[in-house]
Amino acid sequence: MSALWQYAGAEELGAVMAAFRASRTPEEALTDLRGMLPALPPAPRVAIVRDVMAAAAPHGQADRALAAVSGTLGPDQRHRLHEGLGVPEVRAAG
């Protein structure tokens, strides 16, 4: 990523990222996010998922959004995510 900063400033890179995000359907964006979350450190992961949940909340879909994006996380990652969000982790009965 640092190589990009040699050739473009924050404003230009931000515009490229905004254009990319705008080009993705909601389903593609969810797939992208699910692929990225496991590789992120806990704090950025929490911040991103918090934003996703906030965007889904007006539609009554915050819990569903959390379940959808956390499905690719390992048990420890999922626990830390729920802890960071301050929401209970619901485990399936089994």
N, C-alpha and C positions, 0 to 999 in steps of 0.2 A: 504494500500500500504506500509506503514512503516514496516509491518511485513516482507515483502519481503526483505527489506534492511538488516534484521538481518541474513539472510541466503545466500544472494548473493550480489555481488558487481555490480557496474554500468555496467561494461563490460559484465558480464554474463547476466544481465537483458536486456541490449541492444541487445545482440545476440538472446535471446529468442523472444523479440519483433520483431526483423528483420525477424526471421524465421517465426513467425506468419503472419506478413504482406506479406511475399513472398508466403505463402500458400493460400492466399485469391485471388479469381478471382477479376477483376475490379468491377464487379457487387456486389460481397460480400463486398468489401472494401467500396463502395459507401453506401451500406446499413448500414455497421458499422458506418461510419462517420455521416450519417444522424441521427442515433440513439444517438450518443455521443454529437453532437453539441449543442442541447438545454440545456444540463446539464453543459456545460463549461462556465467559466467566459468570459466576452467579449474579453479581450486581447488575451488569448490563442485561442479562436474561430477565431479571425481575423488572427492570425498567421497561423493556420492550413489551413484555407480557402485560404489565400494568396499562400501557398505552392501548394495547389490543383490547383488553377488557373494558377500558373506558369508552372506546369507540363502539363496542358492542352493547354497552349498558343501556343506552336509550332505546334499544330494540329488544330489551329483556333477554339478551343473549350472552351476558358476561360469563356465566358459569359454563355455558356450552363452548364459548371461545376458549376458555381456560382448558377445558377437557380436550379440545381439538388440538391446541398447540402443545400441550404437555405430553401427548401420547408417545412421542419419540424419545422422551427423557428416561434415563435409568431411574431406579427407585430413589437413590440418594439425591440425584439432581431434582427430581420431582418434589421430594420432601423439602429441600432447600428453597425451591421456588415457592411452594405454598407458605413456608415459614417467612420468606422475604415479603410475600404479598400480604401476610397476616390473615390468610383464609385457611379454614380447616381442610385437611387432606382427606378426601372420602375414599375409602377402600371398598372394593367390591367384595361382597360376601362370598365365601367359597370354601 
